[in-house]
Amino acid sequence: MSLKRVLVLARRLMVQVIRDRRTVALLVIGPMLILTLGAELFRSEPAPIAIGVVNSDAGVSTPATGRIDLGQRITDELAAGDAFIVTESDEGEVDELLSEGAVLGVLILPRDFSASYVQTREIVLDLRLEGSNPTHSSAIAAYCAQAAVKVLAELAAASFQVPGAPQAGAGETSFPVSVEASYLFAGEQFDAMDFVAPVYIGVLALFFVFLLACVSFLRERSQGTMERLLATPATRVDVVLGYMLGLGLFAAIQVTIILLFTVWVLKIHYLGSLALLLLIVALLAMVGVSLGILASAFARTEFQVLQFIPLLIIPQILLGGTLWSVPDLPRYLQPLAYLMPVYYANQALRDVMLKGWGLAEIWPNLLVLVGFSAVLIAAGALTARREVG
């Protein structure tokens, strides 16, 4: 080993990198951008969860306890917290509110709610859940149960005869509260992995297809194939579409493997059509191919291709509803989410897998993905250089 030769080679490489101003800029700007986005997102407060209450409780009066209005007490207790936004609604609009996403859960307090407690000596909460997000569903159920327990504890402190309440000097006992939950979408069998799996499918499809297209298109240009093609009567649109269709075949195979592995091997639950899921992921793959072709026009080496990942892919993961839902983003970052193709794919995938929706409900998201692909194809054609000697 020669130290002199090692130093010469190291010096040559450093000079080469320094002379590439774009590489140096991306090495500095890329990490700063990702760190800034991460800091803003992790420091942001999650948006309150919207829930509804249908309070029809007429209350009850007994000689021993006086007037008991458990429905109103529980409603007031729910509204007192900051983590949830509580709105009162009518029972006839429960399904409409849940299906539109206006609320994620509705607590039904029937007319005989207090009277039933006096007779049965227990509280049974009728909770209707939207169900597509298991984490939110669990939080809502726990919050409603805690509110009911707190109301019973306050009644016990006021010397009411509440069964199960701790008496003076007695040890801790639990209050008789249970939750009976029903789901508009998904169900109890759906867990957190079922909720995040759709977005992972979209992100993985976009990421790997982007790399495949970007590197392949760059290699064609660096080997002179692009120069020879552009010297023929073929237009730049012809070249870009040809490469996109060619690479799209391999992209379709890749995303099909990702989807089938997720569903059949990992046993992820889904409600909608598997064919429709393949269509959504295929459209996102086309966006990835066209984005890769466009990015390759600004790269000279595979190393520069990798530098586009912090600029084009990671922001989509952070802002596209993958790790944080759009309402949980800082308000000034929320408009950027609608500029991310992966956001529309995530919405469509979750609507199909968790809600069982069909093409009639998700077509606007698919149309946006087609629009993104068309715009990126046009931009790729405009940036394709006619490097004819």
C-alpha positions in Angstrom: 0.0 0.0 0.0 1.3 3.4 -0.9 0.1 6.4 1.2 1.1 8.8 -1.6 -1.2 7.0 -4.1 -4.0 7.0 -1.6 -3.7 10.7 -1.0 -3.5 11.5 -4.7 -6.7 9.5 -5.4 -8.5 11.1 -2.4 -7.4 14.6 -3.6 -8.7 13.9 -7.2 -12.0 12.7 -5.8 -12.4 15.8 -3.6 -11.6 18.2 -6.4 -14.1 16.4 -8.6 -16.8 16.8 -6.1 -16.0 20.4 -5.3 -16.1 21.3 -9.0 -19.6 20.0 -9.2 -21.4 22.9 -7.7 -24.8 21.3 -7.8 -23.6 18.3 -5.9 -22.1 20.5 -3.2 -25.3 22.5 -3.0 -27.5 19.4 -2.7 -25.2 17.9 0.0 -25.8 21.0 2.1 -29.4 21.9 1.2 -30.9 18.4 1.1 -30.1 17.5 4.8 -31.1 21.0 5.9 -34.5 20.7 4.1 -35.3 17.3 5.6 -34.2 18.3 9.1 -36.3 21.5 9.0 -39.4 19.6 7.8 -38.9 16.9 10.4 -38.4 19.4 13.2 -41.6 21.3 12.2 -43.6 18.1 12.0 -42.4 16.5 15.2 -43.0 19.7 17.1 -46.5 20.3 15.8 -49.5 19.6 17.9 -51.9 16.9 16.5 -55.2 18.2 15.4 -58.1 17.5 17.8 -60.3 14.5 17.0 -63.9 15.4 16.0 -66.6 13.4 17.7 -70.3 13.8 18.0 -72.8 13.2 20.8 -76.5 12.4 20.3 -77.9 13.2 23.8 -81.5 12.2 24.1 -81.3 11.3 27.8 -84.3 12.5 29.7 -82.7 12.0 33.1 -84.3 10.4 36.2 -85.2 11.3 39.7 -85.1 8.9 42.7 -85.8 9.5 46.4 -82.4 8.3 47.4 -80.2 10.2 44.9 -82.3 13.0 43.7 -82.0 14.2 40.0 -79.6 12.3 37.8 -78.8 13.4 34.3 -75.9 11.2 33.2 -76.3 12.1 29.5 -75.7 15.8 30.0 -72.9 15.2 32.6 -71.0 12.9 30.2 -71.6 15.4 27.3 -70.2 18.2 29.4 -67.2 16.1 30.5 -66.4 15.2 26.9 -66.5 18.8 25.8 -64.2 19.9 28.6 -61.1 18.3 27.1 -58.7 19.8 24.5 -57.8 16.6 22.5 -61.3 16.2 21.1 -63.8 18.5 19.4 -67.3 17.6 20.5 -70.4 18.6 18.6 -74.0 17.6 19.4 -76.0 16.1 16.5 -79.2 14.2 15.7 -79.4 10.4 15.5 -80.7 10.6 11.9 -77.5 12.2 10.6 -75.0 9.9 12.4 -74.1 7.8 9.3 -73.8 10.8 7.1 -71.4 12.6 9.5 -69.3 9.5 9.8 -69.2 8.7 6.0 -68.2 12.3 5.2 -65.5 12.3 7.8 -67.0 15.3 9.7 -66.6 13.2 12.9 -64.7 10.0 13.6 -67.1 8.7 16.3 -70.6 9.4 17.6 -71.7 8.6 21.2 -75.4 7.7 21.4 -77.1 8.5 24.7 -80.7 7.2 24.5 -83.7 8.7 26.2 -83.7 6.1 29.0 -79.9 6.3 29.5 -80.1 7.5 33.2 -83.1 5.4 34.0 -81.4 2.3 32.6 -78.4 3.0 34.8 -80.6 3.2 37.9 -82.2 -0.1 37.1 -79.2 -2.1 35.9 -76.5 -0.3 38.0 -74.2 -0.1 35.0 -73.4 2.2 32.1 -73.3 0.8 28.6 -72.1 3.4 26.0 -73.4 3.0 22.5 -70.5 4.2 20.3 -70.6 4.5 16.5 -67.2 4.7 14.9 -66.0 5.6 11.4 -63.4 2.9 11.9 -60.9 3.5 9.2 -58.2 4.6 11.6 -57.9 2.0 14.5 -55.7 4.4 16.6 -58.4 7.1 16.5 -61.1 4.5 17.2 -59.3 3.2 20.3 -58.7 6.7 21.5 -62.3 7.7 21.1 -63.6 4.6 22.9 -61.1 5.2 25.8 -62.0 8.9 26.0 -65.7 8.2 26.2 -65.3 5.5 28.9 -63.0 7.8 30.9 -65.6 10.6 30.8 -68.3 8.2 32.0 -66.1 6.9 34.8 -65.3 10.5 35.9 -68.9 11.4 36.0 -69.7 8.4 38.3 -66.7 9.4 40.5 -68.1 12.9 40.8 -71.5 11.5 41.7 -69.9 9.2 44.3 -68.0 12.2 45.8 -71.4 14.0 46.0 -72.7 11.1 48.3 -74.9 9.5 45.7 -75.4 5.8 46.0 -73.4 4.7 43.0 -72.7 0.9 42.8 -69.1 0.0 42.5 -67.9 3.4 43.9 -65.3 3.3 46.6 -66.6 4.0 50.0 -64.8 6.0 52.6 -61.7 4.1 53.7 -62.3 1.4 51.1 -59.8 0.3 48.5 -59.9 1.3 44.8 -62.7 -0.3 42.8 -63.7 0.1 39.1 -66.9 1.8 38.0 -69.4 -0.3 35.9 -68.8 1.3 32.5 -68.5 -0.6 29.2 -68.4 0.4 25.6 -70.4 -1.3 22.8 -68.8 -0.1 19.5 -70.1 -0.5 16.0 -68.1 0.5 12.9 -69.2 2.1 9.7 -66.0 1.1 7.9 -63.3 -1.5 8.7 -64.0 -3.2 12.1 -62.4 -4.6 15.2 -60.2 -7.0 13.1 -58.4 -4.0 11.6 -55.3 -3.0 13.5 -52.7 -0.2 13.1 -50.8 -2.2 10.4 -53.9 -2.3 8.3 -54.1 1.5 8.5 -50.5 2.2 7.6 -50.1 -0.6 4.9 -51.9 1.3 2.1 -49.5 4.3 2.4 -46.5 2.0 2.6 -47.6 0.3 -0.6 -47.8 3.7 -2.3 -44.5 5.1 -1.0 -42.6 1.9 -1.8 -44.0 1.8 -5.3 -43.2 5.5 -6.0 -39.7 5.2 -4.5 -38.4 2.1 -6.3 -40.1 3.0 -9.6 -38.5 6.5 -9.5 -35.1 5.1 -9.0 -35.5 2.6 -11.8 -36.7 5.2 -14.3 -34.2 7.8 -13.3 -31.1 5.6 -13.5 -32.3 3.8 -16.6 -33.0 7.0 -18.5 -29.7 8.6 -17.4 -27.8 5.5 -18.6 -29.5 5.7 -22.0 -28.4 9.3 -22.3 -24.9 8.8 -21.0 -24.3 5.9 -23.5 -25.3 8.0 -26.5 -28.6 6.2 -27.2 -30.6 9.3 -26.5 -28.5 11.4 -28.8 -29.0 8.9 -31.7 -32.7 8.7 -31.1 -33.1 12.5 -31.1 -31.3 12.6 -34.4 -34.1 10.6 -36.0 -37.5 11.9 -36.9 -38.8 10.8 -33.5 -40.0 13.7 -31.4 -39.0 14.2 -27.8 -42.6 13.3 -26.8 -42.2 10.0 -28.7 -39.0 9.3 -26.9 -40.3 10.1 -23.5 -43.5 8.1 -24.0 -41.6 5.1 -25.4 -39.3 5.0 -22.5 -42.2 5.5 -20.1 -44.1 2.6 -21.5 -41.1 0.4 -21.6 -40.1 1.1 -18.0 -43.8 1.1 -17.0 -43.9 -2.6 -17.7 -41.2 -3.4 -15.2 -42.8 -0.8 -12.8 -46.1 -2.6 -13.1 -44.5 -6.0 -12.3 -42.8 -4.5 -9.3 -45.8 -2.8 -7.8 -47.9 -5.9 -8.4 -45.4 -7.9 -6.4 -45.5 -5.3 -3.6 -49.2 -5.3 -3.4 -49.7 -9.1 -3.6 -47.0 -9.6 -1.0 -48.7 -7.1 1.4 -52.1 -8.7 1.0 -51.4 -12.4 0.8 -48.1 -12.8 2.7 -48.5 -10.1 5.4 -52.2 -10.9 5.7 -53.3 -7.3 5.6 -57.1 -6.9 5.7 -58.8 -5.1 2.9 -62.4 -4.5 1.9 -62.4 -3.3 -1.7 -61.5 -4.7 -5.1 -57.9 -6.0 -5.5 -58.1 -5.0 -9.2 -58.9 -1.4 -8.2 -55.9 -1.4 -5.8 -53.7 -2.6 -8.7 -55.0 0.3 -10.8 -54.2 2.9 -8.2 -50.7 1.6 -7.6 -50.1 1.4 -11.4 -51.1 5.0 -11.9 -48.8 6.1 -9.1 -46.1 4.0 -10.7 -46.6 5.9 -13.9 -46.2 9.1 -12.0 -42.9 7.7 -10.6 -41.7 6.8 -14.0 -42.4 10.2 -15.5 -40.9 11.9 -12.4 -37.8 9.8 -12.8 -37.5 10.7 -16.5 -37.8 14.4 -15.7 -35.3 14.2 -12.8 -32.8 12.4 -15.0 -32.6 15.3 -17.3 -31.0 17.3 -14.6 -28.5 14.6 -13.5 -25.2 13.7 -15.1 -24.3 10.8 -12.9 -26.0 8.1 -10.8 -24.6 10.0 -7.7 -26.6 13.1 -8.7 -29.7 10.9 -9.1 -29.5 9.8 -5.5 -29.3 13.4 -4.5 -32.8 14.0 -5.8 -34.3 11.6 -3.3 -34.2 14.2 -0.4 -35.8 16.8 -2.7 -38.4 14.8 -4.5 -39.3 11.7 -2.5 -38.7 12.3 1.2 -40.9 15.5 1.2 -43.7 13.4 -0.2 -43.3 10.9 2.6 -43.4 13.6 5.2 -46.1 15.8 3.7 -48.2 13.4 1.7 -50.3 11.9 4.6 -47.9 8.9 5.1 -46.7 9.5 8.6 -48.9 12.5 9.6 -52.4 13.1 8.4 -52.8 16.5 6.6 -55.0 18.0 9.4 -52.1 17.2 11.8 -49.6 19.2 9.7 -48.7 22.8 10.6 -51.2 25.0 8.9 -48.7 26.6 6.6 -47.5 23.2 5.4 -50.9 21.8 4.6 -51.2 23.4 1.1 -48.0 21.6 0.1 -49.7 18.2 0.8 -52.0 18.8 -2.2 -49.0 19.2 -4.5 -47.8 15.7 -3.6 -48.9 12.8 -6.0 -48.5 10.3 -3.2 -51.2 12.1 -1.1 -53.9 11.3 -3.7 -52.7 7.7 -4.0 -52.7 7.3 -0.2 -56.3 8.7 0.0 -57.5 6.3 -2.8 -55.7 3.2 -1.3 -57.1 3.8 2.1 -60.6 4.4 0.8 -60.5 1.1 -1.1 -58.8 -1.0 1.5 -60.4 0.4 4.7 -63.8 1.6 3.5 -64.5 -0.7 0.6 -65.1 2.2 -1.8 -65.2 1.6 -5.5 -64.3 3.6 -8.6 -67.4 5.8 -8.3 -66.0 7.2 -5.0 -62.3 7.5 -5.7 -62.2 8.6 -9.3 -61.2 12.2 -8.5 -58.0 11.0 -6.9 -57.2 8.8 -9.9 -57.9 11.7 -12.2 -55.4 13.8 -10.3 -52.8 11.1 -10.6 -53.4 11.0 -14.4 -53.0 14.7 -14.5 -49.7 14.6 -12.6 -48.4 12.0 -15.0 -49.4 14.1 -18.0 -47.8 17.2 -16.7 -44.5 15.4 -15.8 -44.4 13.7 -19.3 -44.8 17.1 -20.9 -42.1 18.6 -18.7 -39.8 15.6 -19.4 -40.3 16.1 -23.2 -39.4 19.8 -22.9 -36.2 19.2 -20.9 -35.0 16.3 -23.1 -31.8 17.8 -24.6 -31.0 17.3 -28.3 -27.3 16.4 -27.7 -26.5 15.8 -31.4 -22.8 16.2 -32.2 
